[in-house]
Amino acid sequence: MSAPGDPETMVFVVAAAAAGGVLALQLVLVLSVRRLEKRLGSLDRLQGLEAALQKLAEREAAIDLRRTEHTLLDVRDQLKRLEDRLLSVVESRAREAAERPGTDLEVRGTPASATSLVTDRILARLLALGYERIQIVTSPDDLALLSSTEGSAIVEARRDGALCKGRVRIVRGVVGSVEVQPAYSAFP
């Protein structure tokens, strides 16, 4: 047996230590590779996502957005024309009823229903003209009077984001002229 200070023993110990170190390094590398494989295994789902994304891209390419936009604009314009036409028919019937008392078209009711009728007509006219967020400033009692007399209702509304103020002329519950201007036009 060799002595502990013998160079052969030292070489053997160093070689054994080096072999142990290499073995430990290989074990660490194998474990790291397995963890990496496990993480990369979850990325296999990306192929499925890629296929789904490709299908969505094909569907989007099939949609002609300009054509859809023009179709929607046409529908909006037709709806405005229809609303204007319906409004004119309702107002003409109201005029006929006002001219011929005692007909079936004449509406007699409470002040609240008269107020509601006048309010609805004002709102419908202003909406047809493109106003939004409409507020009728005139009191409900005055609106009820306008269903049987003539006068003006004070209104505030927004159009293209600008605050507008003005009057709507009412003759026996029928909307006449509309004089609404942007509030900023009052300044020089």
Contact map, one row per residue, 1 for C-alpha under 8 A:
11100000000000000000000000000000000000000000000000000000000000000000000000000000000000000000000000000000000000000000000000000000000000000000000000000000000000000000000000000000000000000000
11110100100000000000000000000000000000000000000000000000000000000000000000000000000000000000000000000000000000000000000000000000000000000000000000000000000000000000000000000000000000000000
11111100100000000000000000000000000000000000000000000000000000000000000000000000000000000000000000000000000000000000000000000000000000000000000000000000000000000000000000000000000000000000
01111100110000000000000000000000000000000000000000000000000000000000000000000000000000000000000000000000000000000000000000000000000000000000000000000000000000000000000000000000000000000000
00111110110000000000000000000000000000000000000000000000000000000000000000000000000000000000000000000000000000000000000000000000000000000000000000000000000000000000000000000000000000000000
01111111110000000000000000000000000000000000000000000000000000000000000000000000000000000000000000000000000000000000000000000000000000000000000000000000000000000000000000000000000000000000
00001111111000000000000000000000000000000000000000000000000000000000000000000000000000000000000000000000000000000000000000000000000000000000000000000000000000000000000000000000000000000000
00000111111100000000000000000000000000000000000000000000000000000000000000000000000000000000000000000000000000000000000000000000000000000000000000000000000000000000000000000000000000000000
01111111111110000000000000000000000000000000000000000000000000000000000000000000000000000000000000000000000000000000000000000000000000000000000000000000000000000000000000000000000000000000
00011111111111000000000000000000000000000000000000000000000000000000000000000000000000000000000000000000000000000000000000000000000000000000000000000000000000000000000000000000000000000000
00000011111111100000000000000000000000000000000000000000000000000000000000000000000000000000000000000000000000000000000000000000000000000000000000000000000000000000000000000000000000000000
00000001111111110000000000000000000000000000000000000000000000000000000000000000000000000000000000000000000000000000000000000000000000000000000000000000000000000000000000000000000000000000
00000000111111111000000000000000000000000000000000000000000000000000000000000000000000000000000000000000000000000000000000000000000000000000000000000000000000000000000000000000000000000000
00000000011111111100000000000000000000000000000000000000000000000000000000000000000000000000000000000000000000000000000000000000000000000000000000000000000000000000000000000000000000000000
00000000001111111110000000000000000000000000000000000000000000000000000000000000000000000000000000000000000000000000000000000000000000000000000000000000000000000000000000000000000000000000
00000000000111111111000000000000000000000000000000000000000000000000000000000000000000000000000000000000000000000000000000000000000000000000000000000000000000000000000000000000000000000000
00000000000011111111100000000000000000000000000000000000000000000000000000000000000000000000000000000000000000000000000000000000000000000000000000000000000000000000000000000000000000000000
00000000000001111111110000000000000000000000000000000000000000000000000000000000000000000000000000000000000000000000000000000000000000000000000000000000000000000000000000000000000000000000
00000000000000111111111000000000000000000000000000000000000000000000000000000000000000000000000000000000000000000000000000000000000000000000000000000000000000000000000000000000000000000000
00000000000000011111111100000000000000000000000000000000000000000000000000000000000000000000000000000000000000000000000000000000000000000000000000000000000000000000000000000000000000000000
00000000000000001111111110000000000000000000000000000000000000000000000000000000000000000000000000000000000000000000000000000000000000000000000000000000000000000000000000000000000000000000
00000000000000000111111111000000000000000000000000000000000000000000000000000000000000000000000000000000000000000000000000000000000000000000000000000000000000000000000000000000000000000000
00000000000000000011111111100000000000000000000000000000000000000000000000000000000000000000000000000000000000000000000000000000000000000000000000000000000000000000000000000000000000000000
00000000000000000001111111110000000000000000000000000000000000000000000000000000000000000000000000000000000000000000000000000000000000000000000000000000000000000000000000000000000000000000
00000000000000000000111111111000000000000000000000000000000000000000000000000000000000000000000000000000000000000000000000000000000000000000000000000000000000000000000000000000000000000000
00000000000000000000011111111100000000000000000000000000000000000000000000000000000000000000000000000000000000000000000000000000000000000000000000000000000000000000000000000000000000000000
00000000000000000000001111111110000000000000000000000000000000000000000000000000000000000000000000000000000000000000000000000000000000000000000000000000000000000000000000000000000000000000
00000000000000000000000111111111000000000000000000000000000000000000000000000000000000000000000000000000000000000000000000000000000000000000000000000000000000000000000000000000000000000000
00000000000000000000000011111111100000000000000000000000000000000000000000000000000000000000000000000000000000000000000000000000000000000000000000000000000000000000000000000000000000000000
00000000000000000000000001111111110000000000000000000000000000000000000000000000000000000000000000000000000000000000000000000000000000000000000000000000000000000000000000000000000000000000
00000000000000000000000000111111111000000000000000000000000000000000000000000000000000000000000000000000000000000000000000000000000000000000000000000000000000000000000000000000000000000000
00000000000000000000000000011111111100000000000000000000000000000000000000000000000000000000000000000000000000000000000000000000000000000000000000000000000000000000000000000000000000000000
00000000000000000000000000001111111110000000000000000000000000000000000000000000000000000000000000000000000000000000000000000000000000000000000000000000000000000000000000000000000000000000
00000000000000000000000000000111111111000000000000000000000000000000000000000000000000000000000000000000000000000000000000000000000000000000000000000000000000000000000000000000000000000000
00000000000000000000000000000011111111100000000000000000000000000000000000000000000000000000000000000000000000000000000000000000000000000000000000000000000000000000000000000000000000000000
00000000000000000000000000000001111111110000000000000000000000000000000000000000000000000000000000000000000000000000000000000000000000000000000000000000000000000000000000000000000000000000
00000000000000000000000000000000111111111000000000000000000000000000000000000000000000000000000000000000000000000000000000000000000000000000000000000000000000000000000000000000000000000000
00000000000000000000000000000000011111111100000000000000000000000000000000000000000000000000000000000000000000000000000000000000000000000000000000000000000000000000000000000000000000000000
00000000000000000000000000000000001111111110000000000000000000000000000000000000000000000000000000000000000000000000000000000000000000000000000000000000000000000000000000000000000000000000
00000000000000000000000000000000000111111111000000000000000000000000000000000000000000000000000000000000000000000000000000000000000000000000000000000000000000000000000000000000000000000000
00000000000000000000000000000000000011111111000000000000000000000000000000000000000000000000000000000000000000000000000000000000000000000000000000000000000000000000000000000000000000000000
00000000000000000000000000000000000001111111100000000000000000000000000000000000000000000000000000000000000000000000000000000000000000000000000000000000000000000000000000000000000000000000
00000000000000000000000000000000000000111111110000000000000000000000000000000000000000000000000000000000000000000000000000000000000000000000000000000000000000000000000000000000000000000000
00000000000000000000000000000000000000011111111100000000000000000000000000000000000000000000000000000000000000000000000000000000000000000000000000000000000000000000000000000000000000000000
00000000000000000000000000000000000000000111111110000000000000000000000000000000000000000000000000000000000000000000000000000000000000000000000000000000000000000000000000000000000000000000
00000000000000000000000000000000000000000011111111000000000000000000000000000000000000000000000000000000000000000000000000000000000000000000000000000000000000000000000000000000000000000000
00000000000000000000000000000000000000000001111111100000000000000000000000000000000000000000000000000000000000000000000000000000000000000000000000000000000000000000000000000000000000000000
00000000000000000000000000000000000000000001111111110000000000000000000000000000000000000000000000000000000000000000000000000000000000000000000000000000000000000000000000000000000000000000
00000000000000000000000000000000000000000000111111111000000000000000000000000000000000000000000000000000000000000000000000000000000000000000000000000000000000000000000000000000000000000000
00000000000000000000000000000000000000000000011111111100000000000000000000000000000000000000000000000000000000000000000000000000000000000000000000000000000000000000000000000000000000000000
00000000000000000000000000000000000000000000001111111110000000000000000000000000000000000000000000000000000000000000000000000000000000000000000000000000000000000000000000000000000000000000
00000000000000000000000000000000000000000000000111111111000000000000000000000000000000000000000000000000000000000000000000000000000000000000000000000000000000000000000000000000000000000000
00000000000000000000000000000000000000000000000011111111100000000000000000000000000000000000000000000000000000000000000000000000000000000000000000000000000000000000000000000000000000000000
00000000000000000000000000000000000000000000000001111111110000000000000000000000000000000000000000000000000000000000000000000000000000000000000000000000000000000000000000000000000000000000
00000000000000000000000000000000000000000000000000111111111000000000000000000000000000000000000000000000000000000000000000000000000000000000000000000000000000000000000000000000000000000000
00000000000000000000000000000000000000000000000000011111111100000000000000000000000000000000000000000000000000000000000000000000000000000000000000000000000000000000000000000000000000000000
00000000000000000000000000000000000000000000000000001111111110000000000000000000000000000000000000000000000000000000000000000000000000000000000000000000000000000000000000000000000000000000
00000000000000000000000000000000000000000000000000000111111111000000000000000000000000000000000000000000000000000000000000000000000000000000000000000000000000000000000000000000000000000000
00000000000000000000000000000000000000000000000000000011111111100000000000000000000000000000000000000000000000000000000000000000000000000000000000000000000000000000000000000000000000000000
00000000000000000000000000000000000000000000000000000001111111100000000000000000000000000000000000000000000000000000000000000000000000000000000000000000000000000000000000000000000000000000
00000000000000000000000000000000000000000000000000000000111111110000000000000000000000000000000000000000000000000000000000000000000000000000000000000000000000000000000000000000000000000000
00000000000000000000000000000000000000000000000000000000011111110000000000000000000000000000000000000000000000000000000000000000000000000000000000000000000000000000000000000000000000000000
00000000000000000000000000000000000000000000000000000000001111111000000000000000000000000000000000000000000000000000000000000000000000000000000000000000000000000000000000000000000000000000
00000000000000000000000000000000000000000000000000000000000011111111000000000000000000000000000000000000000000000000000000000000000000000000000000000000000000000000000000000000000000000000
00000000000000000000000000000000000000000000000000000000000000111111100000000000000000000000000000000000000000000000000000000000000000000000000000000000000000000000000000000000000000000000
00000000000000000000000000000000000000000000000000000000000000011111110000000000000000000000000000000000000000000000000000000000000000000000000000000000000000000000000000000000000000000000
00000000000000000000000000000000000000000000000000000000000000011111111000000000000000000000000000000000000000000000000000000000000000000000000000000000000000000000000000000000000000000000
00000000000000000000000000000000000000000000000000000000000000011111111100000000000000000000000000000000000000000000000000000000000000000000000000000000000000000000000000000000000000000000
00000000000000000000000000000000000000000000000000000000000000001111111110000000000000000000000000000000000000000000000000000000000000000000000000000000000000000000000000000000000000000000
00000000000000000000000000000000000000000000000000000000000000000111111111000000000000000000000000000000000000000000000000000000000000000000000000000000000000000000000000000000000000000000
00000000000000000000000000000000000000000000000000000000000000000011111111100000000000000000000000000000000000000000000000000000000000000000000000000000000000000000000000000000000000000000
00000000000000000000000000000000000000000000000000000000000000000001111111110000000000000000000000000000000000000000000000000000000000000000000000000000000000000000000000000000000000000000
00000000000000000000000000000000000000000000000000000000000000000000111111111000000000000000000000000000000000000000000000000000000000000000000000000000000000000000000000000000000000000000
00000000000000000000000000000000000000000000000000000000000000000000011111111100000000000000000000000000000000000000000000000000000000000000000000000000000000000000000000000000000000000000
00000000000000000000000000000000000000000000000000000000000000000000001111111110000000000000000000000000000000000000000000000000000000000000000000000000000000000000000000000000000000000000
00000000000000000000000000000000000000000000000000000000000000000000000111111111000000000000000000000000000000000000000000000000000000000000000000000000000000000000000000000000000000000000
00000000000000000000000000000000000000000000000000000000000000000000000011111111100000000000000000000000000000000000000000000000000000000000000000000000000000000000000000000000000000000000
00000000000000000000000000000000000000000000000000000000000000000000000001111111110000000000000000000000000000000000000000000000000000000000000000000000000000000000000000000000000000000000
00000000000000000000000000000000000000000000000000000000000000000000000000111111111000000000000000000000000000000000000000000000000000000000000000000000000000000000000000000000000000000000
00000000000000000000000000000000000000000000000000000000000000000000000000011111111100000000000000000000000000000000000000000001000000000000000000000000000000000000000000000000000000000000
00000000000000000000000000000000000000000000000000000000000000000000000000001111111110000000000000000000000000000000000000000000000000000000000000000000000000000000000000000000000000000000
00000000000000000000000000000000000000000000000000000000000000000000000000000111111111000000000000000000000000000000000000000000000000000000000000000000000000000000000000000000000000000000
00000000000000000000000000000000000000000000000000000000000000000000000000000011111111100000000000000000000000000000000000000001000000000000000000000000000000000000000000000000000000000000
00000000000000000000000000000000000000000000000000000000000000000000000000000001111111110000000000000000000000000000000000000001000000000000000000000000000000000000000000000000000000000000
00000000000000000000000000000000000000000000000000000000000000000000000000000000111111111000000000000000000000000000000000000000000000000000000000000000000000000000000000000000000000000000
00000000000000000000000000000000000000000000000000000000000000000000000000000000011111111100000000000000000000000000000000000000000000000000000000000000000000000000000000000000000000000000
00000000000000000000000000000000000000000000000000000000000000000000000000000000001111111110000000000000000000000000000000011000000000000000000000000000000000000000000000000000000000000000
00000000000000000000000000000000000000000000000000000000000000000000000000000000000111111111000000000000000000000000000000000000000000000000000000000000000000000000000000000000000000000000
00000000000000000000000000000000000000000000000000000000000000000000000000000000000011111111100000000000000000000000000000000000000000000000000000000000000000000000000000000000000000000000
00000000000000000000000000000000000000000000000000000000000000000000000000000000000001111111110000000000000000000000000000000000000000000000000000000000000000000000000000000000000000000000
00000000000000000000000000000000000000000000000000000000000000000000000000000000000000111111111000000000000000000000000000000000000000000000000000000000000000000000000000000110000000000000
00000000000000000000000000000000000000000000000000000000000000000000000000000000000000011111111100000000000000000000000000000000000000000000000000000000000000000000000000000000000000000000
00000000000000000000000000000000000000000000000000000000000000000000000000000000000000001111111110000000100000000000000000000000000000000000000000000000000000000000000000000000000000000000
00000000000000000000000000000000000000000000000000000000000000000000000000000000000000000111111111000000110000000000000000000000000000000000000000000000000000000000000000001100000000000000
00000000000000000000000000000000000000000000000000000000000000000000000000000000000000000011111111100000000000000000000000000000000000000000000000000000000000000000000000000100000000000000
00000000000000000000000000000000000000000000000000000000000000000000000000000000000000000001111111110000100000000000000000000000000000000000000000000000000000000000000000000000000000000000
00000000000000000000000000000000000000000000000000000000000000000000000000000000000000000000111111111111110000000000000000000000000000000000000000000000000000000000000000000000000000000000
00000000000000000000000000000000000000000000000000000000000000000000000000000000000000000000011111111000010000000000000000000000000000000000000000000000000000000000000000010000000000000000
00000000000000000000000000000000000000000000000000000000000000000000000000000000000000000000001111111000000000000000000000000000000000000000000000000000000000000000000000000000000000000000
00000000000000000000000000000000000000000000000000000000000000000000000000000000000000000000000111111110000000000000000000000000000000000000000000000000000000000000000000000000000000000000
00000000000000000000000000000000000000000000000000000000000000000000000000000000000000000000000011111110010000000000000000000000000000000000000000000000000000000000000000000000000000000000
00000000000000000000000000000000000000000000000000000000000000000000000000000000000000000000000010011111010000000000000000000000000000000000000000000000000000000000000000000000000000000000
00000000000000000000000000000000000000000000000000000000000000000000000000000000000000000000000010011111110000000000000000000000000000000000000000000000000000000000000000000000000000000000
00000000000000000000000000000000000000000000000000000000000000000000000000000000000000000000000010000111111000000000000000000000000000000000000000000000000000000000000000000000000000000000
00000000000000000000000000000000000000000000000000000000000000000000000000000000000000000000110110000011111000000000000000000000000000000000000000000000000000000000000000000000000000000000
00000000000000000000000000000000000000000000000000000000000000000000000000000000000000000000010011001111111100000000000000000000000000000000000000000000000000000000000000000000000000000000
00000000000000000000000000000000000000000000000000000000000000000000000000000000000000000000000000000001111110000000000000000000000000000000000000000000000000000000000000000000000000000000
00000000000000000000000000000000000000000000000000000000000000000000000000000000000000000000000000000000011111000000000000000000000000000000000000000000000000000000000000000000000000000000
00000000000000000000000000000000000000000000000000000000000000000000000000000000000000000000000000000000001111111100000000000000000000000000000000000000000000000000000000000000000000000000
00000000000000000000000000000000000000000000000000000000000000000000000000000000000000000000000000000000000111111100000000000000000000000000000000000000000000000000000000000000000000000000
00000000000000000000000000000000000000000000000000000000000000000000000000000000000000000000000000000000000011111110000000000000000000000000100100000000000000000000000000000000000000000000
00000000000000000000000000000000000000000000000000000000000000000000000000000000000000000000000000000000000011111111000000000000000000000001000100000000000000000000000000000000000000000000
00000000000000000000000000000000000000000000000000000000000000000000000000000000000000000000000000000000000011111111100000000000000000000000000000000000000000000000000000000000000000000000
00000000000000000000000000000000000000000000000000000000000000000000000000000000000000000000000000000000000011111111110000000000000000000000001100100000000000000000000000000000000000000000
00000000000000000000000000000000000000000000000000000000000000000000000000000000000000000000000000000000000000111111111000000000000000000001101100100000000000000000000000000000000000000000
00000000000000000000000000000000000000000000000000000000000000000000000000000000000000000000000000000000000000011111111100000000000000000000000000000000000000000000000000000000000000000000
00000000000000000000000000000000000000000000000000000000000000000000000000000000000000000000000000000000000000001111111110000000000000000000000000100000000000000000000000001000000000000000
00000000000000000000000000000000000000000000000000000000000000000000000000000000000000000000000000000000000000000111111111000000000000000000001101100000000000000000000000001100000000000000
00000000000000000000000000000000000000000000000000000000000000000000000000000000000000000000000000000000000000000011111111100000000000010000001000000000000000000000000000000000000000000000
00000000000000000000000000000000000000000000000000000000000000000000000000000000000000000000000000000000000000000001111111110000000000000000000000000000000000000000000000000000000000000000
00000000000000000000000000000000000000000000000000000000000000000000000000000000000000000000000000000000000000000000111111111000000000000000000000000000000000000000000000000110000000000000
00000000000000000000000000000000000000000000000000000000000000000000000000000000000000000000000000000000000000000000011111111100000000000000000000000000000000000000000100000010000000000000
00000000000000000000000000000000000000000000000000000000000000000000000000000000000000000000000000000000000000000000001111111110000001000000000000000000000000000000000000000000000000000000
00000000000000000000000000000000000000000000000000000000000000000000000000000000000000100000000000000000000000000000000111111111000000000000000000000000000000000000000000000000000000000000
00000000000000000000000000000000000000000000000000000000000000000000000000000000000000100000000000000000000000000000000011111111100000000000000000000000000000000000000000000010000000000000
00000000000000000000000000000000000000000000000000000000000000000000000000000000000000000000000000000000000000000000000001111111111101000000000000000000000000000000000000000000000000000000
00000000000000000000000000000000000000000000000000000000000000000000000000000000000000000000000000000000000000000000000000111111111100000000000000000000000000000000000000000000000000000000
00000000000000000000000000000000000000000000000000000000000000000000000000000001001100000000000000000000000000000000000000011111111000000000000000000000000000000000000000000000000000000000
00000000000000000000000000000000000000000000000000000000000000000000000000000000000000000000000000000000000000000000000000001111111000000000000000000000000000000000000000000000000000000000
00000000000000000000000000000000000000000000000000000000000000000000000000000000000000000000000000000000000000000000000000000111111100000000000000000000000000100000000000000000000000000000
00000000000000000000000000000000000000000000000000000000000000000000000000000000000000000000000000000000000000000000000000000111111111000000000000000000000011100000000000000000000000000000
00000000000000000000000000000000000000000000000000000000000000000000000000000000000000000000000000000000000000000000000000000110011111000000000000000000000011100000000000000000000000000000
00000000000000000000000000000000000000000000000000000000000000000000000000000000000000000000000000000000000000000000000000000000001111100000000000000000000011000000000000000000000000000000
00000000000000000000000000000000000000000000000000000000000000000000000000000000000000000000000000000000000000000000000000100100001111110000000000000000001111000000000000000000000000000000
00000000000000000000000000000000000000000000000000000000000000000000000000000000000000000000000000000000000000000000000000000000000011111000000000000000001110000000000000000000000000000000
00000000000000000000000000000000000000000000000000000000000000000000000000000000000000000000000000000000000000000000001000000000000001111110000000000000111100000000000000000000000000000000
00000000000000000000000000000000000000000000000000000000000000000000000000000000000000000000000000000000000000000000000000000000000000111110000000000000111100000000000000000000000000000000
00000000000000000000000000000000000000000000000000000000000000000000000000000000000000000000000000000000000000000000000000000000000000011111011000000000111000000000000000000000000000000000
00000000000000000000000000000000000000000000000000000000000000000000000000000000000000000000000000000000000000000000000000000000000000011111111000000000000000000000000000000000000000000000
00000000000000000000000000000000000000000000000000000000000000000000000000000000000000000000000000000000000000010010000000000000000000000111111100000000000000000000000000000000000000000000
00000000000000000000000000000000000000000000000000000000000000000000000000000000000000000000000000000000000000100010000000000000000000000011111110000000000000000000000000000000000000000000
00000000000000000000000000000000000000000000000000000000000000000000000000000000000000000000000000000000000000000000000000000000000000000111111111000000000000000000000000000000000000000000
00000000000000000000000000000000000000000000000000000000000000000000000000000000000000000000000000000000000000000110011000000000000000000111111111100000100000000000000000000000000000000000
00000000000000000000000000000000000000000000000000000000000000000000000000000000000000000000000000000000000000110110010000000000000000000001111111110000000000000000000000000000000000000000
00000000000000000000000000000000000000000000000000000000000000000000000000000000000000000000000000000000000000000000000000000000000000000000111111111000000000000000000000000000000000000000
00000000000000000000000000000000000000000000000000000000000000000000000000000000000000000000000000000000000000000000010000000000000000000000011111111111000000000000000001111000000000000000
00000000000000000000000000000000000000000000000000000000000000000000000000000000000000000000000000000000000000000110110000000000000000000000001111111100000000000000000001111100000000000000
00000000000000000000000000000000000000000000000000000000000000000000000000000000000000000000000000000000000000000000000000000000000000000000000111111100000000000000000000111000000000000000
00000000000000000000000000000000000000000000000000000000000000000000000000000000000000000000000000000000000000000000000000000000000000000000000011111110000000000000000000111000000000000000
00000000000000000000000000000000000000000000000000000000000000000000000000000000000000000000000000000000000000000000000000000000000000000000000001111111000000000000000011111000000000000000
00000000000000000000000000000000000000000000000000000000000000000000000000000000000000000000000000000000000000000000000000000000000000000000000001001111100000000000000011100000000000000000
00000000000000000000000000000000000000000000000000000000000000000000000000000000000000000000000000000000000000000000000000000000000000000000000001000111110000000000001111000000000000000000
00000000000000000000000000000000000000000000000000000000000000000000000000000000000000000000000000000000000000000000000000000000000000011100001000000011111000000000001111000000000000000000
00000000000000000000000000000000000000000000000000000000000000000000000000000000000000000000000000000000000000000000000000000000000000011100000000000001111100000000111100000000000000000000
00000000000000000000000000000000000000000000000000000000000000000000000000000000000000000000000000000000000000000000000000000000000001111100000000000000111110000000111100000000000100000000
00000000000000000000000000000000000000000000000000000000000000000000000000000000000000000000000000000000000000000000000000000000000001111000000000000000011111000011110000000000000000000000
00000000000000000000000000000000000000000000000000000000000000000000000000000000000000000000000000000000000000000000000000000000001111100000000000000000001111100011100000000000000000000000
00000000000000000000000000000000000000000000000000000000000000000000000000000000000000000000000000000000000000000000000000000000001111000000000000000000000111111111000000000000000000000000
00000000000000000000000000000000000000000000000000000000000000000000000000000000000000000000000000000000000000000000000000000000011100000000000000000000000011111111000000000000000000000000
00000000000000000000000000000000000000000000000000000000000000000000000000000000000000000000000000000000000000000000000000000000000000000000000000000000000001111100000000000000000000000000
00000000000000000000000000000000000000000000000000000000000000000000000000000000000000000000000000000000000000000000000000000000000000000000000000000000000001111110000000000000000000000000
00000000000000000000000000000000000000000000000000000000000000000000000000000000000000000000000000000000000000000000000000000000000000000000000000000000000001111111000000000000000001100000
00000000000000000000000000000000000000000000000000000000000000000000000000000000000000000000000000000000000000000000000000000000000000000000000000000000000111101111100000000000000001110000
00000000000000000000000000000000000000000000000000000000000000000000000000000000000000000000000000000000000000000000000000000000000000000000000000000000000111100111110000000000000111100000
00000000000000000000000000000000000000000000000000000000000000000000000000000000000000000000000000000000000000000000000000000000000000000000000000000000011110000011111000000000000111100000
00000000000000000000000000000000000000000000000000000000000000000000000000000000000000000000000000000000000000000000000000000000000000000000000000000000011100000001111100000000011110000000
00000000000000000000000000000000000000000000000000000000000000000000000000000000000000000000000000000000000000000000000000000000000000000000000000000001111000000000111110000000011100000000
00000000000000000000000000000000000000000000000000000000000000000000000000000000000000000000000000000000000000000000000001000000000000000000000000000001111000000000011111000011111100000000
00000000000000000000000000000000000000000000000000000000000000000000000000000000000000000000000000000000000000000000000000000000000000000000000000000111100000000000001111100011110000000000
00000000000000000000000000000000000000000000000000000000000000000000000000000000000000000000000000000000000000000000000000000000000000000000000001100111100000000000000111111111100000000000
00000000000000000000000000000000000000000000000000000000000000000000000000000000000000000000000000000000000000000000000000000000000000000000000001111110000000000000000011111111000000000000
00000000000000000000000000000000000000000000000000000000000000000000000000000000000000000000000001000000000000000000000000000000000000000000000001111100000000000000000001111100000000000000
00000000000000000000000000000000000000000000000000000000000000000000000000000000000000000000010000000000000000000000110000000000000000000000000001111100000000000000000001111110000000000000
00000000000000000000000000000000000000000000000000000000000000000000000000000000000000000010011000000000000000000000010010000000000000000000000000100000000000000000000001111111000000000000
00000000000000000000000000000000000000000000000000000000000000000000000000000000000000000010000000000000000000000000000011001000000000000000000000000000000000000000000111101111100000000000
00000000000000000000000000000000000000000000000000000000000000000000000000000000000000000000000000000000000000000000000000000000000000000000000000000000000000000000000111100111110000000000
00000000000000000000000000000000000000000000000000000000000000000000000000000000000000000000000000000000000000000000000000000000000000000000000000000000000000000000000111000011111000000000
00000000000000000000000000000000000000000000000000000000000000000000000000000000000000000000000000000000000000000000000000000000000000000000000000000000000000000000011110000001111100000000
00000000000000000000000000000000000000000000000000000000000000000000000000000000000000000000000000000000000000000000000000000000000000000000000000000000000000000000011100000000111110000000
00000000000000000000000000000000000000000000000000000000000000000000000000000000000000000000000000000000000000000000000000000000000000000000000000000000001000000001111100000000011111000000
00000000000000000000000000000000000000000000000000000000000000000000000000000000000000000000000000000000000000000000000000000000000000000000000000000000000000000001110000000000001111101000
00000000000000000000000000000000000000000000000000000000000000000000000000000000000000000000000000000000000000000000000000000000000000000000000000000000000000000111100000000000000111111100
00000000000000000000000000000000000000000000000000000000000000000000000000000000000000000000000000000000000000000000000000000000000000000000000000000000000000000111100000000000000011111100
00000000000000000000000000000000000000000000000000000000000000000000000000000000000000000000000000000000000000000000000000000000000000000000000000000000000000000010000000000000000001111110
00000000000000000000000000000000000000000000000000000000000000000000000000000000000000000000000000000000000000000000000000000000000000000000000000000000000000000000000000000000000011111111
00000000000000000000000000000000000000000000000000000000000000000000000000000000000000000000000000000000000000000000000000000000000000000000000000000000000000000000000000000000000001111111
00000000000000000000000000000000000000000000000000000000000000000000000000000000000000000000000000000000000000000000000000000000000000000000000000000000000000000000000000000000000000011111
00000000000000000000000000000000000000000000000000000000000000000000000000000000000000000000000000000000000000000000000000000000000000000000000000000000000000000000000000000000000000001111
